[in-house]
Amino acid sequence: MDKSRKGFTLLLASLLLAGLLSGCGGKSQGDEAGSNNNNNGSGDQPTKATLVLYGEQSKRMADFAKNEFHDKVLQAINVDVSIQYLPWTEYATGKTELMLSSGEKFATYTDTAFMAKSVAKGYYADLTEAAEKYAGDLKKNTGGDEAFDIWKVNGKQYALPFGNKPNAGENYVIIAREDLLQEVGMTDLKTVEDVEQFYKLAKQKYPDMIGSGRGWSLNIFNGSINSNINIYQPYSFIMTDGNKPEDPTVYSFYESDEYKQMADIARRWNKEGLIPSYALSNPAQADSSFFAGKALFGMGASYRVFEYMDAIRKANPNAVFKNYYLGDPAKKPLMSRGTYSTAFAVGANVKGAELEGYVKLINLLQSSQEWTDFILYGVEGKDYNLTADGQIEFINQDTLFDTWLPDNIHFTRFRDYITEEQISTYQNWNEGSILQKDIGFSFNMEPVKTEYAQMQAVEQEYIQPISQGFKDYDSNIDTALKKLRDAGLEKFIAEYQKQFSEFISSKKATN
């Protein structure tokens, strides 16, 4: 808003002039935040929007969502927004899918696999026209056309990317306690054996420590095994060679020698204690240990250094994290899916001005430093203060919007304990990486959705115990593979191969 003018001798003239400025010429907060928010629709009835987020809503977030956030959005773009939370177990399934199938009006996160499934079922609104009109700031700040193209099906925009951060090698690196690594006299983790030595030395000093404590992916061994394939897995059942962008060949992962080598390492780690005894039966306990500062490493990603230091320093103020790649990145470069954190899709029953309101809202939240600060940190002076060098000093310790959600390299603020070296590593993280070869490809799951559901059930019962080292590969793989084949593995791979080959062929034709 324009500030009130001073120097007029007549109060009436001053009030009239202020009214004219606010009603006709003054910028709304939305305009200050971004050029594509237009005006706040003053005089029009607000459109409604519901954001469905996941996790546990903090006490401050509940108040913030109903008051400051709601009011600021309403003033900026004339959208009456509310926020609803669901447990993470309902993401892309359960209650989320039920809400979509019943036609409820809301926007929430999606991924490329769930987008393809949802579009095939008619769950998502076509955002193409509204995005062209109202998502200019979002496109500018999240990576341009390349970022938006990932979220298209048959040329139509069904989701909008959110966030913009270097993310090569998510879950292909381990994120380790750098402070403890140095404490036990080590300086680097380059091999599987290095991690085993770190665990051994740290366990001697801190017997209550566990090894792996946050997530699990065999892809951390991609650089360590004897194979020329740079394993990329669009789904857990299949892999393709990330180093060959024009090769459409799809391999059965669980039937491969690469899987055997990885499973053998996992078995060794399980026997030696690096994988906790409860990791499969109670992964929440491993997560709890990790966030209590009682784990040595987890599955890594560039941005998780800041997320985990933020979370774990509440329990251990000296915790420091660093990502490590177990192998030679020159031979098997890390792969990037693009730069998004997530994407927002909107339920199919949302149409017209209401749909435009949703797009304006998503655009607004990634339009500027002001809005990023607002949804992450809240109200300056009430929830946080800014130091002279632009760093955040927190007053409120409750989480508002999850820090990973709007993570954008254009708007990132770092805690005062984050070093220049850590910031530089993060900003340059994607250097030397390659793009995932399936960017722009959305697999239509519809022809094999029954088989996929059956395979997932088999995977949980028969494959996961092998993948986490609770059962040895040689004694159990034949039974597991027979169950997968009976569930429809071959049909699934053939369908994926068919669609992916068509995608690669069309990509070659347009290049």
C-alpha positions as CSV (number, residue, x, y, z in Angstrom):
1,M,0.0,0.0,0.0
2,D,1.1,3.6,-0.6
3,K,2.0,5.4,2.6
4,S,-0.2,8.3,3.7
5,R,0.9,11.6,2.3
6,K,2.0,14.3,4.7
7,G,2.0,18.1,4.5
8,F,-1.6,18.7,3.6
9,T,-3.2,21.3,5.8
10,L,-6.7,20.1,5.3
11,L,-7.5,16.7,6.8
12,L,-10.4,16.1,4.5
13,A,-8.3,16.6,1.4
14,S,-5.7,14.2,2.9
15,L,-8.3,11.5,3.5
16,L,-9.8,11.9,0.0
17,L,-6.4,11.6,-1.6
18,A,-5.5,8.5,0.5
19,G,-8.8,6.9,-0.6
20,L,-8.1,7.7,-4.2
21,L,-4.6,6.2,-4.0
22,S,-5.7,3.0,-2.3
23,G,-8.7,2.5,-4.6
24,C,-7.2,3.4,-7.9
25,G,-3.5,3.6,-8.1
26,G,-1.9,1.9,-5.1
27,K,-0.1,-1.4,-5.3
28,S,-1.5,-4.3,-3.4
29,Q,0.9,-6.6,-1.5
30,G,0.3,-9.1,-4.2
31,D,1.5,-6.7,-6.8
32,E,4.6,-5.9,-4.8
33,A,5.3,-9.6,-4.5
34,G,5.0,-10.3,-8.2
35,S,3.9,-9.0,-11.6
36,N,1.5,-11.8,-12.3
37,N,-0.8,-11.5,-9.3
38,N,-2.7,-8.6,-10.9
39,N,-4.8,-6.7,-8.4
40,N,-6.6,-8.1,-5.4
41,G,-10.0,-8.0,-7.1
42,S,-11.2,-5.3,-4.8
43,G,-15.0,-5.2,-4.9
44,D,-15.3,-8.7,-6.2
45,Q,-16.4,-11.7,-4.1
46,P,-13.3,-13.7,-3.1
47,T,-12.8,-17.1,-4.6
48,K,-12.1,-20.0,-2.3
49,A,-9.1,-22.2,-2.2
50,T,-8.0,-25.1,0.1
51,L,-4.4,-26.2,0.4
52,V,-3.9,-29.8,1.6
53,L,-0.5,-30.2,3.3
54,Y,1.0,-33.2,5.0
55,G,2.5,-33.9,8.4
56,E,1.6,-32.6,11.8
57,Q,0.3,-29.0,12.1
58,S,2.0,-27.0,14.8
59,K,0.1,-24.8,17.2
60,R,1.5,-21.6,15.7
61,M,0.8,-22.8,12.1
62,A,-2.9,-23.4,13.0
63,D,-3.2,-19.8,14.2
64,F,-1.0,-18.4,11.4
65,A,-3.1,-20.2,8.7
66,K,-6.4,-18.8,10.0
67,N,-5.2,-15.3,10.6
68,E,-2.0,-13.7,9.2
69,F,-1.7,-16.0,6.2
70,H,-5.3,-16.0,5.3
71,D,-5.6,-12.2,5.6
72,K,-2.4,-11.4,3.6
73,V,-3.5,-13.7,0.7
74,L,-7.0,-12.3,0.7
75,Q,-5.6,-8.8,0.5
76,A,-3.1,-9.7,-2.2
77,I,-5.1,-11.7,-4.7
78,N,-8.7,-11.8,-3.2
79,V,-8.5,-15.6,-2.5
80,D,-10.2,-16.9,0.7
81,V,-7.7,-19.6,1.5
82,S,-7.8,-22.4,4.2
83,I,-5.3,-25.1,5.0
84,Q,-6.0,-28.7,5.9
85,Y,-3.5,-31.3,7.1
86,L,-3.3,-35.0,6.4
87,P,-0.8,-37.6,7.7
88,W,2.1,-38.4,5.3
89,T,0.7,-41.9,5.1
90,E,-2.2,-40.5,3.1
91,Y,0.0,-38.9,0.4
92,A,-0.9,-40.1,-3.1
93,T,-3.2,-42.7,-1.7
94,G,-5.8,-43.3,1.0
95,K,-7.7,-40.1,2.0
96,T,-6.0,-38.0,-0.7
97,E,-7.2,-40.3,-3.5
98,L,-10.6,-40.6,-1.9
99,M,-10.9,-36.8,-1.8
100,L,-9.9,-36.5,-5.5
101,S,-12.2,-39.3,-6.6
102,S,-15.2,-37.7,-4.8
103,G,-14.6,-34.4,-6.5
104,E,-13.5,-32.3,-3.5
105,K,-12.0,-29.0,-4.3
106,F,-8.4,-28.6,-3.1
107,A,-4.8,-28.3,-4.2
108,T,-2.0,-30.5,-2.9
109,Y,1.4,-32.0,-3.7
110,T,1.9,-34.5,-6.5
111,D,4.7,-36.4,-8.2
112,T,5.1,-37.5,-11.8
113,A,3.9,-41.0,-11.1
114,F,0.9,-40.0,-9.2
115,M,0.1,-37.2,-11.7
116,A,0.1,-39.7,-14.6
117,K,-2.3,-42.0,-12.6
118,S,-4.5,-39.1,-11.5
119,V,-4.8,-37.6,-15.0
120,A,-5.7,-41.0,-16.4
121,K,-8.5,-41.1,-13.9
122,G,-9.7,-37.6,-14.5
123,Y,-8.7,-36.4,-11.0
124,Y,-6.8,-33.2,-11.9
125,A,-7.8,-30.0,-13.5
126,D,-6.2,-28.8,-16.7
127,L,-4.2,-25.7,-15.6
128,T,-2.8,-24.7,-19.0
129,E,-4.8,-21.5,-19.7
130,A,-4.7,-20.3,-16.1
131,A,-1.0,-20.9,-15.8
132,E,-0.3,-19.0,-19.0
133,K,-2.2,-16.0,-17.5
134,Y,-1.2,-16.1,-13.8
135,A,1.9,-18.2,-13.2
136,G,4.6,-15.9,-14.7
137,D,6.4,-15.4,-11.4
138,L,6.3,-19.1,-10.7
139,K,7.8,-20.0,-14.1
140,K,10.5,-17.3,-13.7
141,N,11.5,-18.5,-10.2
142,T,11.2,-22.2,-10.6
143,G,13.2,-22.9,-13.7
144,G,11.2,-21.7,-16.7
145,D,9.7,-23.8,-19.5
146,E,11.9,-26.8,-18.7
147,A,10.5,-27.0,-15.1
148,F,6.9,-26.6,-16.3
149,D,7.3,-29.2,-19.0
150,I,7.9,-31.9,-16.5
151,W,4.3,-31.5,-15.3
152,K,2.6,-31.8,-18.6
153,V,0.7,-34.8,-20.0
154,N,-0.1,-34.7,-23.7
155,G,0.9,-31.1,-23.9
156,K,-1.4,-30.0,-21.1
157,Q,-0.3,-28.5,-17.7
158,Y,-1.7,-30.6,-14.9
159,A,0.6,-29.5,-12.1
160,L,2.8,-26.5,-11.2
161,P,6.3,-26.9,-10.0
162,F,7.2,-25.4,-6.6
163,G,10.7,-24.7,-5.3
164,N,14.0,-24.4,-7.1
165,K,17.0,-26.1,-5.7
166,P,20.0,-28.3,-6.7
167,N,18.9,-31.8,-6.1
168,A,21.2,-34.2,-8.1
169,G,21.7,-37.5,-6.4
170,E,18.8,-37.5,-4.0
171,N,19.1,-40.8,-2.1
172,Y,22.3,-41.7,-4.0
173,V,24.5,-40.1,-1.4
174,I,24.6,-40.6,2.4
175,I,24.3,-37.6,4.7
176,A,26.6,-38.2,7.7
177,R,27.4,-36.6,11.0
178,E,30.5,-34.6,10.0
179,D,31.2,-33.5,13.6
180,L,31.4,-37.2,14.8
181,L,33.4,-38.2,11.7
182,Q,36.1,-35.7,12.6
183,E,35.8,-36.6,16.3
184,V,36.8,-40.2,15.5
185,G,39.7,-39.0,13.4
186,M,38.3,-39.5,9.9
187,T,38.1,-36.9,7.1
188,D,36.1,-38.5,4.3
189,L,33.7,-41.2,3.3
190,K,34.5,-42.5,-0.2
191,T,33.7,-46.2,0.0
192,V,31.4,-48.7,1.7
193,E,34.4,-49.7,3.8
194,D,34.9,-46.1,5.0
195,V,31.3,-46.1,6.3
196,E,31.8,-49.4,8.1
197,Q,35.0,-48.0,9.7
198,F,33.2,-44.8,10.8
199,Y,30.4,-46.9,12.4
200,K,32.9,-49.1,14.2
201,L,34.9,-46.1,15.6
202,A,31.8,-44.0,16.5
203,K,30.1,-47.0,18.2
204,Q,33.1,-47.5,20.4
205,K,32.9,-43.9,21.6
206,Y,29.1,-43.7,21.6
207,P,27.5,-47.2,22.2
208,D,23.9,-45.9,22.0
209,M,24.4,-44.6,18.4
210,I,22.8,-46.4,15.5
211,G,24.2,-46.4,12.0
212,S,21.4,-45.8,9.4
213,G,18.7,-43.7,10.8
214,R,16.7,-41.9,8.2
215,G,15.3,-43.6,5.1
216,W,16.9,-46.5,3.1
217,S,17.8,-46.8,-0.5
218,L,20.1,-49.3,-2.1
219,N,21.1,-46.6,-4.6
220,I,23.7,-45.3,-2.1
221,F,25.7,-48.3,-3.4
222,N,25.4,-47.4,-7.1
223,G,28.9,-46.0,-7.2
224,S,30.4,-48.9,-5.2
225,I,29.3,-52.0,-7.1
226,N,31.1,-53.6,-10.1
227,S,28.8,-52.4,-12.9
228,N,29.1,-50.0,-15.8
229,I,25.4,-49.1,-15.5
230,N,24.6,-45.8,-13.8
231,I,21.4,-47.1,-12.2
232,Y,18.4,-44.9,-12.6
233,Q,15.1,-46.3,-11.2
234,P,11.9,-44.6,-12.3
235,Y,10.1,-47.3,-10.3
236,S,11.7,-49.7,-7.9
237,F,11.1,-52.7,-10.1
238,I,13.0,-51.4,-13.1
239,M,16.2,-49.6,-14.0
240,T,17.8,-48.0,-17.0
241,D,21.3,-46.6,-17.6
242,G,21.4,-42.9,-16.8
243,N,24.7,-42.5,-18.7
244,K,23.0,-43.3,-22.0
245,P,20.3,-40.7,-22.5
246,E,19.2,-42.0,-25.9
247,D,19.1,-45.7,-24.9
248,P,15.5,-46.7,-24.0
249,T,16.4,-50.1,-22.7
250,V,14.7,-51.0,-19.4
251,Y,16.0,-53.7,-17.1
252,S,14.4,-55.7,-14.4
253,F,16.2,-54.4,-11.3
254,Y,15.4,-57.3,-8.9
255,E,16.5,-59.8,-11.4
256,S,19.8,-58.0,-12.1
257,D,23.4,-58.7,-10.8
258,E,23.5,-55.1,-9.7
259,Y,20.7,-55.8,-7.2
260,K,22.5,-58.9,-5.9
261,Q,25.7,-56.9,-5.3
262,M,23.7,-54.2,-3.4
263,A,21.7,-56.7,-1.4
264,D,24.9,-58.5,-0.4
265,I,26.3,-55.2,1.0
266,A,23.0,-54.5,2.8
267,R,23.2,-58.0,4.4
268,R,26.7,-57.3,5.7
269,W,25.6,-54.0,7.1
270,N,22.7,-55.6,8.8
271,K,24.9,-58.2,10.4
272,E,27.4,-55.6,11.5
273,G,24.7,-53.4,13.0
274,L,24.8,-50.5,10.6
275,I,21.2,-51.2,9.8
276,P,19.2,-51.3,13.1
277,S,17.3,-54.5,13.9
278,Y,14.0,-52.6,13.9
279,A,14.6,-50.7,10.6
280,L,12.0,-52.8,8.7
281,S,9.5,-53.5,11.4
282,N,9.5,-50.0,13.0
283,P,11.1,-47.4,10.7
284,A,9.6,-44.6,12.8
285,Q,11.9,-45.6,15.6
286,A,14.9,-45.2,13.3
287,D,13.6,-41.8,12.3
288,S,13.2,-40.9,16.0
289,S,16.7,-41.8,16.8
290,F,18.0,-39.8,13.9
291,F,16.2,-36.6,14.9
292,A,17.3,-37.1,18.5
293,G,20.9,-37.0,17.2
294,K,21.5,-40.7,17.8
295,A,22.2,-41.8,14.3
296,L,25.4,-41.5,12.2
297,F,23.9,-41.2,8.7
298,G,20.8,-41.3,6.6
299,M,19.9,-41.0,2.9
300,G,21.2,-37.7,1.6
301,A,20.4,-34.8,-0.7
302,S,22.0,-31.4,-1.1
303,Y,19.4,-29.5,0.8
304,R,19.0,-32.0,3.6
305,V,22.2,-30.6,5.2
306,F,20.2,-27.5,6.3
307,E,16.9,-29.3,7.1
308,Y,18.6,-31.9,9.3
309,M,20.9,-29.4,11.1
310,D,17.9,-27.2,11.7
311,A,15.9,-30.2,13.2
312,I,18.7,-32.0,15.1
313,R,20.4,-29.0,16.6
314,K,17.3,-28.7,18.8
315,A,18.5,-32.0,20.5
316,N,22.2,-31.6,19.8
317,P,23.4,-28.0,19.2
318,N,26.8,-29.2,17.8
319,A,25.5,-31.5,15.1
320,V,27.0,-30.9,11.6
321,F,26.0,-32.8,8.5
322,K,27.7,-33.4,5.1
323,N,26.8,-35.4,2.0
324,Y,29.1,-38.1,0.7
325,Y,29.1,-40.1,-2.5
326,L,30.4,-43.6,-2.3
327,G,32.2,-43.9,-5.6
328,D,33.6,-42.0,-8.5
329,P,31.1,-39.3,-9.8
330,A,33.2,-39.0,-13.0
331,K,32.2,-42.5,-13.9
332,K,28.7,-42.5,-12.5
333,P,27.6,-38.8,-12.3
334,L,24.8,-37.9,-10.0
335,M,21.4,-37.5,-11.7
336,S,19.0,-34.6,-11.4
337,R,15.2,-34.6,-11.8
338,G,15.1,-30.9,-12.4
339,T,15.1,-28.3,-9.6
340,Y,11.6,-28.5,-8.1
341,S,10.8,-29.4,-4.5
342,T,7.3,-30.7,-5.4
343,A,4.4,-29.7,-7.6
344,F,0.8,-28.6,-6.8
345,A,-2.1,-30.1,-8.6
346,V,-5.7,-29.0,-8.3
347,G,-8.8,-31.2,-8.1
348,A,-10.8,-31.6,-11.4
349,N,-14.0,-30.0,-10.1
350,V,-12.3,-26.6,-9.7
351,K,-13.1,-24.4,-12.7
352,G,-13.3,-20.9,-14.0
353,A,-12.4,-18.0,-11.7
354,E,-12.0,-20.4,-8.8
355,L,-9.3,-22.3,-10.8
356,E,-7.6,-19.1,-11.6
357,G,-7.5,-18.2,-7.9
358,Y,-5.7,-21.5,-7.2
359,V,-3.1,-20.7,-9.8
360,K,-2.7,-17.1,-8.5
361,L,-2.2,-18.5,-5.0
362,I,0.5,-21.0,-6.0
363,N,2.2,-18.3,-8.1
364,L,2.1,-15.8,-5.2
365,L,3.8,-18.2,-2.7
366,Q,6.9,-18.4,-5.0
367,S,6.8,-14.8,-6.3
368,S,9.3,-13.0,-4.0
369,Q,11.6,-13.1,-1.0
370,E,8.9,-11.4,1.0
371,W,6.4,-14.2,0.4
372,T,9.0,-17.0,0.9
373,D,10.0,-15.4,4.2
374,F,6.4,-15.0,5.2
375,I,5.3,-18.7,4.7
376,L,8.5,-20.1,6.2
377,Y,9.1,-17.7,9.1
378,G,5.9,-15.9,9.7
379,V,5.6,-12.3,10.8
380,E,8.8,-10.3,11.3
381,G,9.0,-9.1,14.9
382,K,6.5,-11.7,16.1
383,D,8.0,-14.9,14.7
384,Y,11.5,-13.9,13.8
385,N,13.9,-11.0,13.4
386,L,16.3,-10.4,10.6
387,T,20.0,-9.6,11.5
388,A,21.9,-6.9,9.7
389,D,23.5,-9.5,7.4
390,G,20.1,-10.9,6.4
391,Q,20.1,-14.0,8.6
392,I,17.1,-15.3,10.6
393,E,16.8,-15.1,14.4
394,F,13.8,-17.1,15.5
395,I,11.4,-16.0,18.1
396,N,8.8,-18.7,17.3
397,Q,10.2,-22.3,17.3
398,D,7.1,-23.9,15.7
399,T,7.2,-25.0,12.1
400,L,5.0,-23.0,9.7
401,F,5.2,-24.3,6.1
402,D,7.7,-27.1,5.9
403,T,11.1,-25.7,5.1
404,W,11.7,-28.0,2.1
405,L,8.5,-26.9,0.4
406,P,9.3,-23.4,-0.9
407,D,13.1,-24.1,-0.9
408,N,14.3,-21.8,-3.7
409,I,17.8,-20.9,-4.5
410,H,16.7,-17.4,-5.3
411,F,15.2,-16.8,-1.8
412,T,17.2,-19.1,0.5
413,R,18.2,-17.6,3.9
414,F,20.6,-19.6,6.0
415,R,20.9,-20.0,9.7
416,D,23.8,-18.2,11.3
417,Y,25.7,-21.5,12.0
418,I,25.7,-22.4,8.3
419,T,29.2,-21.9,6.9
420,E,30.2,-20.2,3.7
421,E,31.7,-23.6,2.6
422,Q,28.3,-25.3,3.1
423,I,26.5,-22.6,1.2
424,S,29.0,-22.8,-1.7
425,T,28.7,-26.6,-1.8
426,Y,24.9,-26.4,-2.0
427,Q,24.8,-23.7,-4.6
428,N,27.3,-25.6,-6.9
429,W,25.9,-29.1,-6.1
430,N,24.6,-29.8,-9.5
431,E,27.9,-29.1,-11.3
432,G,29.0,-32.3,-13.1
433,S,25.6,-33.9,-12.8
434,I,23.4,-35.1,-15.6
435,L,19.6,-34.9,-16.1
436,Q,17.5,-38.0,-15.6
437,K,16.7,-39.4,-19.0
438,D,13.0,-39.6,-18.4
439,I,12.4,-35.9,-17.8
440,G,9.2,-35.0,-19.6
441,F,8.0,-38.6,-19.6
442,S,4.9,-39.6,-17.7
443,F,4.1,-43.3,-17.5
444,N,0.5,-44.2,-18.0
445,M,-0.1,-46.7,-15.2
446,E,-3.6,-47.6,-16.3
447,P,-2.8,-50.7,-18.4
448,V,-0.9,-52.3,-15.5
449,K,-2.4,-50.7,-12.4
450,T,-3.6,-54.1,-11.1
451,E,-0.2,-55.7,-11.6
452,Y,1.6,-52.8,-10.1
453,A,-0.5,-53.0,-6.9
454,Q,0.1,-56.7,-6.7
455,M,3.8,-56.2,-7.2
456,Q,4.0,-53.6,-4.5
457,A,2.4,-56.1,-2.0
458,V,5.0,-58.8,-3.0
459,E,7.8,-56.3,-2.7
460,Q,6.9,-55.3,0.8
461,E,6.7,-58.9,2.0
462,Y,9.4,-60.6,0.0
463,I,11.9,-58.1,-1.4
464,Q,12.2,-55.5,1.4
465,P,13.7,-58.0,3.9
466,I,16.4,-58.8,1.3
467,S,17.0,-55.1,0.4
468,Q,17.5,-54.2,4.1
469,G,19.7,-57.2,4.8
470,F,17.4,-59.1,7.1
471,K,17.4,-62.0,4.7
472,D,20.2,-63.1,2.6
473,Y,19.9,-62.8,-1.2
474,D,20.9,-66.4,-2.3
475,S,18.4,-68.2,-0.1
476,N,15.4,-66.0,-0.7
477,I,15.6,-64.4,-4.1
478,D,14.1,-67.3,-6.2
479,T,10.9,-67.3,-4.1
480,A,10.7,-63.5,-4.2
481,L,11.2,-63.3,-8.0
482,K,8.6,-66.1,-8.6
483,K,6.1,-64.1,-6.5
484,L,6.9,-60.9,-8.5
485,R,6.5,-62.7,-11.9
486,D,3.2,-64.2,-10.7
487,A,2.0,-60.7,-9.7
488,G,2.7,-59.4,-13.3
489,L,6.3,-58.2,-13.3
490,E,6.9,-59.1,-17.0
491,K,3.7,-57.4,-18.1
492,F,4.7,-54.3,-16.2
493,I,8.2,-54.1,-17.6
494,A,6.9,-54.7,-21.2
495,E,4.3,-51.9,-20.8
496,Y,6.9,-49.5,-19.4
497,Q,9.4,-50.4,-22.1
498,K,6.8,-49.8,-24.8
499,Q,5.9,-46.3,-23.5
500,F,9.4,-45.3,-22.7
501,S,10.7,-46.4,-26.1
502,E,8.1,-44.3,-27.8
503,F,9.1,-41.3,-25.6
504,I,12.8,-41.7,-26.4
505,S,12.0,-42.0,-30.2
506,S,9.8,-38.9,-30.1
507,K,12.5,-37.0,-28.2
508,K,15.1,-38.0,-30.8
509,A,12.8,-36.9,-33.6
510,T,12.4,-33.4,-32.1
511,N,16.1,-32.8,-31.4
